[in-house]
Structures are given as C-alpha cells and as structure tokens.
C-alpha cells in the first residue's frame, strides 16, 4: 500500500504539472517551445508509468478511474514520439487532467495511513 501511495502522489504531481505547463498555450505555441513541450511530455510519461505500476488491488478497488488512459498515452508518447499531435496533448491537459487529479486526490485520501 505504501508503494501505491507514492505512485498516486507521483501521478497527482505529474498531472498537475502538465496542466500548469500547458496553461493557455495553444498546440502551436506548445510545439514551438521546446523546453515546455519536453517538460509536458516528460510529465505525461511519468503519469502513465506510475499508473502502470499501481497494484491490481487498488485499480480494482477504484475501477471508476480509467487507469488505462494515462498508460496508453504514455505508450504512445514513448513509442510514437516522432508523430505526437500537440492538439491531443493540449486537449488532454485542458479537458482530462484536472478531473483525473480530483479522482486521484480522493483515492489518496481513502488510503490508510502508514
């Protein structure tokens, strides 16, 4: 359970960071800013990697969260990095990550103290 607690915290941090980094940037703006784009992509990778390592028990206990989404995005970024569509990245940051963070915070609160 301690490992899951650490992984959930990593996911919250990574997702929050992506939302902050994308901010009001358009896909074109993000694509033109190498450092910001790479930071966003790195944090999305961390988010998906942490999600992939969450225990099956925690995933089952919180099956309302679509655990596979950040994992699939991570795999796409890592294995198809040459053809990433910044529009998808910006839309994900704008539409999906804040609700995900809220779900993760609720899960984090539900975990027993160690």
C-alpha positions in Angstrom: 0.0 0.0 0.0 2.9 2.4 0.7 4.1 1.9 -2.9 0.6 2.7 -4.2 0.6 5.8 -2.0 3.8 7.0 -3.6 2.7 6.3 -7.1 -0.6 8.1 -6.6 1.4 11.1 -5.3 3.6 10.9 -8.4 0.5 10.8 -10.6 -1.0 13.9 -8.9 2.2 15.8 -9.2 2.8 14.9 -12.9 -0.8 15.7 -13.9 -0.9 18.9 -12.0 2.4 19.9 -13.6 1.1 19.2 -17.1 -2.0 21.4 -16.5 0.3 24.2 -15.2 2.7 23.9 -18.1 0.1 23.9 -20.8 -1.9 26.7 -19.2 -3.4 28.8 -22.0 -0.8 27.7 -24.6 -2.2 26.6 -28.0 -0.9 23.5 -29.6 1.2 25.6 -32.0 2.7 27.6 -29.1 3.5 24.4 -27.2 5.0 22.9 -30.2 7.3 25.9 -30.7 8.5 26.0 -27.1 10.9 23.1 -26.9 11.6 23.2 -23.2 7.9 23.5 -22.3 6.9 20.8 -24.7 9.5 18.4 -23.5 8.5 19.1 -19.8 4.9 18.4 -20.7 5.7 15.2 -22.5 8.0 14.0 -19.7 5.3 14.6 -17.1 2.7 12.7 -19.2 5.2 9.9 -19.4 5.7 9.9 -15.6 1.9 9.9 -15.2 1.4 6.9 -17.4 4.4 5.0 -16.0 3.1 5.5 -12.4 -0.4 4.4 -13.4 1.0 1.2 -14.9 2.7 0.3 -11.6 -0.4 0.8 -9.4 -1.3 -2.5 -7.7 -4.2 -4.6 -9.2 -5.9 -4.4 -5.9 -6.0 -0.6 -5.9 -7.1 -0.5 -9.5 -9.9 -2.9 -8.8 -11.0 -1.0 -5.7 -11.2 2.2 -7.7 -12.4 0.8 -11.0 -14.2 4.1 -11.8 -10.9 5.6 -12.8 -9.8 4.7 -16.3 -6.3 3.6 -15.4 -5.6 2.5 -18.9 -5.9 6.0 -20.4 -2.7 7.5 -18.9 -0.9 4.2 -19.6 -1.9 4.2 -23.3 -0.9 7.9 -23.6 2.5 7.1 -22.1 3.0 4.2 -24.5 2.0 6.4 -27.4 4.5 9.2 -26.4 7.3 6.8 -25.8 6.9 4.5 -28.8 5.5 7.1 -31.3 7.3 10.2 -30.2 8.0 11.3 -33.8 4.4 11.8 -34.6 2.8 13.3 -31.4 -0.1 15.6 -32.1 0.1 18.6 -29.8 -3.6 19.2 -30.2 -4.2 15.9 -28.4 -1.8 16.8 -25.7 -3.4 20.3 -25.2 -6.9 18.8 -25.2 -5.8 16.1 -22.7 -4.3 18.7 -20.4 -7.3 21.0 -20.7 -10.1 18.5 -20.5 -9.0 15.4 -18.8 -6.2 16.0 -16.2 -8.0 18.2 -13.7 -10.8 15.7 -13.2 -8.2 12.9 -13.0 -6.3 14.9 -10.3 -9.6 15.2 -8.3 -10.2 11.4 -8.6 -6.6 10.7 -7.5 -6.8 13.1 -4.6 -10.0 11.2 -3.4 -8.2 7.9 -3.8 -5.2 9.3 -1.9 -7.5 10.4 1.0 -9.0 6.9 1.1 -5.7 5.2 1.6 -4.9 4.1 5.1 -2.1 6.0 6.9 1.1 4.0 7.0 
